[in-house]
Amino acid sequence: MAITFLHTGIYLTLILLSVLVVFYAERKVAAFMQDRLGPMETGKFGMLQAIADLLKMIQKEDIVPEKADKTLFKLAPIFIFAVVFTGFCALPLAADFQASTINIGLYFVITIISLDVIGLLIAGWSSNNKYALFGAMRAVAQIVSYEIPVGLSVLAVVITCQTLDLQEICFQQSTFINPNSSTGETHNYLLGIKALGVDVSQWGGIFTWNILRSPILFIAYIIYFIATLAECNRAPFDIPEAESELVAGYHVEYSGFRFAIFFLSEYAMMLLTGILAAILFLGGWNSPLPNIGSLKLYEWTTGVPGTWASIIWGIFWTLSKSILALIVHIWIRWTFPRLRVDQLMYLCWKVLTPFALVVLLVSSFWKILSI
């Protein structure tokens, strides 16, 4: 029980710190792209602005509309955050740091990502506001649709790795052997390099990442990245929260602390999908630096599983890869205009889904050829 509370506290702390970092980065990157300075007054270079905004938001009045379903209205933001936070328990942040070591962790996380639509629908309907309901219906239609390309791209990784265990997927992208492995597939090298007689099994680093082990997974990663933008309601897929059309969408009636929970849940979902992408495609907790001759960069910057160095380096690399992906989210937000509803559905059903099916088929053949 004590270990469970410890993991919960650590994960919650990492989420809060990561959200503060990404929120600050979003405002500074946006300012840079618009030739502005961004926050500068609160703290050095405005680094405390996110904390100041959070404190201000918490102190605001918590307003519940008179005609709203008060019970569901108050429950919705808590339900959304609880669902998103639960998904983190199956994510291995390091070789020896995982809250729940279930062997179907990937299936569990994908299921959790799908459940937040219930909370969004509850929030929109219970507000008794037509704009909130419109935003909720848009969110449900969008998220349910884009779960298809996300699931297909993830399934391509499952075919390559032959496991649903997220920790095993990380070990397969390393030079270490998973002591709890039940798949018998510790290493599956890049077929083209292996055919040339070059063994990359001890190089580690980027050479053993899934996007190089099976190059078709690089396309799967692109599909996953675009689809998760829609899953997180991020621009250019922010139709459910379109300020110019719906005044904020499903959370238009929320204020104060409950609005802060919605805000935190959105960034937590971005972090969740970013960490999952790092695990599935970018080596997870493994260092991107390879061993070069006698210079063991990979081993030094990853640490041997079972040591404190492994945990520290693992968390560092996992969060670094995911936050880098979130920076790209921010760049996309201030680069591309919002899509129309018909364009959004066209991209999902006529572009991403067919490409994801092709990737799935090619991954199957690649797996057969690499045996």
C-alpha positions in Angstrom: 0.0 0.0 0.0 2.8 2.4 0.9 4.5 1.7 -2.5 1.2 2.4 -4.3 0.9 5.8 -2.6 4.5 6.5 -3.3 4.0 5.8 -7.0 0.8 7.9 -7.0 2.6 10.8 -5.5 5.6 10.6 -7.8 3.4 10.3 -10.9 1.2 13.2 -9.8 4.2 15.4 -9.1 5.8 14.6 -12.5 2.5 15.4 -14.2 2.2 18.8 -12.5 5.8 19.7 -13.1 5.6 18.6 -16.8 2.3 20.6 -17.2 3.9 23.7 -15.8 6.9 23.3 -18.1 4.8 22.7 -21.2 2.4 25.6 -20.3 5.3 28.0 -19.9 6.9 26.7 -23.1 3.7 27.1 -25.0 3.4 30.8 -24.1 7.1 31.5 -24.9 7.1 29.5 -28.2 3.9 31.2 -29.2 5.4 34.6 -28.4 8.6 33.8 -30.4 6.5 32.8 -33.4 4.5 36.0 -33.2 7.6 38.2 -32.7 6.6 38.9 -29.0 8.4 38.4 -25.7 5.6 36.5 -23.9 5.6 36.4 -20.0 8.5 38.4 -18.6 7.3 40.0 -15.3 6.6 37.1 -12.9 9.9 35.5 -12.1 13.1 35.3 -14.2 12.0 35.5 -17.9 8.4 35.0 -16.6 9.1 31.4 -15.4 6.7 31.8 -12.5 3.8 33.0 -14.7 2.2 29.5 -14.9 2.2 29.2 -11.1 0.7 32.7 -10.7 -2.0 31.9 -13.2 -2.8 28.6 -11.4 -3.1 30.4 -8.0 -5.3 33.1 -9.5 -7.6 30.4 -11.1 -7.9 28.5 -7.9 -9.1 31.6 -6.0 -11.8 32.4 -8.5 -15.5 31.7 -7.6 -16.8 28.3 -8.4 -20.0 29.0 -10.3 -22.7 26.3 -10.9 -25.5 27.4 -13.3 -28.9 27.4 -11.8 -30.4 25.1 -14.5 -27.5 22.7 -14.7 -27.6 19.1 -13.4 -25.4 20.0 -10.3 -24.3 16.5 -9.4 -23.1 15.6 -12.9 -21.8 19.2 -13.5 -19.4 18.9 -10.5 -18.5 15.2 -11.2 -17.4 15.7 -14.9 -14.0 17.4 -14.5 -13.1 15.0 -11.6 -14.0 12.0 -13.7 -12.0 13.2 -16.7 -8.9 13.8 -14.7 -9.2 10.5 -12.8 -9.5 8.6 -16.0 -6.5 10.3 -17.6 -4.4 10.0 -14.4 -5.2 6.2 -14.2 -3.6 5.7 -17.6 -0.2 6.7 -16.2 -0.1 3.7 -13.8 0.7 1.3 -16.7 3.4 3.5 -18.3 7.0 2.4 -17.5 9.0 5.6 -16.9 12.2 3.6 -16.3 13.4 0.0 -16.4 12.5 -0.4 -12.7 9.8 2.2 -12.3 6.3 1.2 -13.3 3.3 1.6 -11.0 1.4 -1.5 -12.4 3.3 -4.3 -14.1 0.4 -5.7 -16.0 1.3 -7.6 -19.2 -1.6 -6.0 -21.1 -0.5 -2.5 -20.3 -0.9 -1.2 -23.8 -4.5 -2.4 -24.0 -5.2 -0.8 -20.7 -3.8 2.6 -21.7 -5.7 2.6 -25.0 -8.9 1.8 -23.2 -8.3 4.7 -20.7 -7.7 7.1 -23.5 -11.1 6.2 -24.9 -13.0 6.7 -21.7 -12.5 10.5 -21.4 -15.3 11.0 -24.0 -17.8 10.0 -21.3 -16.6 12.9 -19.1 -16.7 15.3 -22.0 -20.3 14.3 -22.8 -21.3 14.6 -19.2 -19.8 18.1 -18.9 -21.5 19.4 -22.1 -24.9 17.9 -21.3 -25.1 18.7 -17.6 -24.3 22.4 -18.2 -27.7 22.8 -19.9 -26.1 25.2 -22.4 -26.5 24.6 -26.1 -23.0 25.7 -26.9 -21.5 23.3 -24.3 -23.6 20.5 -25.7 -22.5 21.3 -29.3 -18.9 21.2 -28.2 -19.4 18.0 -26.3 -21.0 16.3 -29.4 -18.2 17.5 -31.6 -15.6 16.2 -29.1 -17.3 12.8 -29.0 -17.5 12.5 -32.8 -13.9 13.6 -33.2 -12.3 11.4 -30.5 -14.3 8.3 -31.4 -13.4 8.7 -35.1 -9.7 9.3 -34.5 -9.4 6.3 -32.2 -9.4 4.1 -35.3 -6.1 5.3 -36.8 -4.6 5.5 -33.3 -5.5 1.9 -32.7 -4.3 0.7 -36.1 -0.9 2.4 -35.7 -0.5 0.9 -32.2 -1.5 -2.5 -33.5 1.4 -2.3 -36.0 3.8 -2.0 -33.1 2.2 -4.9 -31.4 2.7 -7.0 -34.5 6.4 -6.0 -34.6 7.0 -6.6 -30.9 4.6 -9.5 -30.4 3.6 -8.2 -26.9 1.2 -5.9 -25.1 3.6 -5.4 -22.2 4.9 -1.8 -22.4 8.0 -2.7 -20.4 8.8 -5.5 -22.7 8.5 -3.2 -25.7 11.0 -0.8 -24.1 13.4 -3.7 -23.4 13.2 -4.9 -27.0 14.5 -1.4 -28.0 17.5 -1.8 -25.6 20.6 -3.9 -25.3 19.4 -5.4 -22.0 17.3 -8.5 -21.5 14.0 -8.2 -19.7 14.1 -10.7 -16.8 10.3 -11.0 -16.9 10.1 -11.5 -20.6 7.7 -14.2 -21.8 7.8 -13.4 -25.5 11.3 -14.8 -26.3 12.0 -11.8 -28.5 14.6 -9.8 -26.7 16.1 -8.4 -29.9 14.7 -8.0 -33.4 17.3 -6.1 -35.4 16.8 -3.9 -38.5 16.5 -6.5 -41.3 18.5 -4.5 -43.9 21.5 -4.0 -41.6 21.4 -7.6 -40.4 21.4 -8.8 -44.0 24.6 -6.8 -44.6 26.3 -8.7 -41.7 26.4 -5.7 -39.4 25.3 -6.5 -35.8 23.7 -3.5 -34.1 22.6 -5.5 -31.0 25.2 -3.8 -28.8 25.1 -0.3 -30.3 21.9 0.6 -28.5 20.6 4.1 -28.7 18.6 5.2 -31.7 19.6 2.2 -33.8 17.4 -0.1 -31.7 14.3 2.1 -31.7 11.2 0.7 -33.3 11.1 3.4 -36.1 14.5 1.9 -37.3 13.9 -1.7 -36.4 10.9 -1.6 -38.7 11.0 1.6 -40.9 7.3 1.3 -41.7 6.7 2.2 -38.1 8.0 5.7 -38.8 4.9 6.2 -40.9 2.8 4.6 -38.1 4.3 7.2 -35.7 3.3 10.1 -38.0 -0.2 8.7 -38.2 -0.3 8.2 -34.4 1.0 11.7 -33.8 -1.6 13.4 -36.0 -4.5 11.3 -34.6 -3.5 12.0 -31.0 -3.6 15.8 -31.8 -7.3 15.2 -32.5 -7.6 13.0 -29.4 -6.3 15.8 -27.2 -8.5 18.5 -29.0 -5.3 20.3 -30.0 -5.1 22.7 -33.0 -5.8 22.3 -35.8 -8.3 19.8 -34.4 -9.6 22.1 -31.7 -13.2 22.2 -33.1 -14.8 21.1 -29.8 -13.2 24.2 -28.1 -13.5 26.7 -30.9 -13.6 30.0 -29.1 -14.8 31.9 -32.2 -17.7 29.6 -32.7 -18.6 27.9 -29.3 -17.1 30.4 -26.8 -15.0 27.5 -25.3 -17.1 24.4 -26.0 -18.0 21.8 -23.5 -16.5 23.7 -20.5 -18.0 27.1 -21.3 -19.9 27.1 -18.0 -17.0 26.1 -15.8 -14.9 28.5 -13.7 -12.4 28.5 -11.0 -10.9 25.2 -9.7 -13.1 23.0 -11.9 -12.0 24.8 -15.1 -8.4 24.3 -13.8 -9.1 20.6 -13.6 -10.2 20.6 -17.3 -7.1 22.5 -18.2 -4.8 20.1 -16.3 -6.6 17.1 -17.8 -6.0 18.3 -21.3 -2.3 18.8 -20.7 -2.1 15.5 -18.8 -3.7 13.7 -21.8 -1.1 15.3 -24.1 1.6 14.0 -21.8 0.1 10.6 -21.6 -0.1 10.2 -25.4 3.5 11.7 -25.7 4.9 9.1 -23.2 3.1 6.3 -24.9 4.5 7.4 -28.3 8.0 7.5 -26.8 7.6 4.0 -25.5 6.1 2.5 -28.6 8.3 4.2 -31.3 11.2 6.1 -29.7 12.9 3.6 -27.4 11.0 4.5 -24.2 13.4 5.0 -21.3 16.4 4.1 -23.5 19.1 6.7 -24.3 19.2 7.9 -27.9 23.1 7.9 -27.8 24.7 4.7 -29.2 27.8 3.0 -28.1 30.7 4.0 -30.3 33.6 1.5 -30.0 35.0 1.7 -26.5 33.0 4.8 -25.8 29.9 3.3 -24.1 27.6 6.3 -24.4 24.4 4.3 -24.4 25.3 2.3 -21.3 26.5 5.3 -19.5 23.4 7.5 -20.3 20.9 4.7 -19.7 22.2 2.9 -16.6 22.1 -0.7 -15.7 18.5 -1.9 -14.8 18.2 -2.4 -11.1 20.2 0.7 -10.1 19.2 4.3 -9.1 21.1 5.6 -12.2 18.8 3.6 -14.4 15.7 5.1 -12.7 16.9 8.7 -12.9 18.2 8.4 -16.5 15.0 6.5 -17.6 12.6 9.1 -16.2 14.8 11.8 -17.8 14.8 10.3 -21.3 11.1 9.3 -21.2 9.9 12.8 -20.2 12.4 14.5 -22.5 11.1 12.6 -25.5 7.4 13.2 -24.6 7.9 16.9 -23.8 9.8 17.3 -27.2 6.7 15.9 -28.9 4.5 18.4 -26.9 6.7 21.3 -28.2 5.8 20.1 -31.7 2.1 20.2 -30.6 2.7 23.9 -29.7 4.5 24.6 -33.0 1.6 23.1 -35.0 -1.0 25.1 -33.0 0.5 28.4 -34.0 1.2 27.3 -37.6 -1.9 25.7 -39.1 -5.5 27.1 -39.2 -8.4 25.2 -37.6 -10.0 22.6 -39.9 -13.7 22.5 -40.7 -15.7 19.6 -39.5 -15.9 18.0 -43.0 -12.2 18.4 -43.4 -11.5 16.8 -40.0 -13.6 13.7 -40.8 -12.2 13.5 -44.4 -8.7 13.4 -42.9 -9.6 10.7 -40.5 -11.7 8.3 -42.6 -10.2 8.8 -46.1 -6.5 9.6 -45.4 -5.3 8.4 -42.0 -7.3 5.2 -41.7 -6.5 3.8 -45.2 -2.8 4.6 -44.6 -2.9 3.0 -41.2 -4.4 -0.2 -42.7 -1.5 -0.2 -45.3 1.0 0.2 -42.5 -0.6 -2.6 -40.6 -0.4 -4.9 -43.7 3.3 -4.0 -44.4 4.2 -4.5 -40.7 2.7 -8.0 -40.9 4.8 -8.9 -44.0 7.9 -7.3 -42.4 7.5 -9.4 -39.3 7.2 -12.6 -41.4 10.4 -11.7 -43.4 12.4 -10.9 -40.3 11.7 -14.2 -38.5 
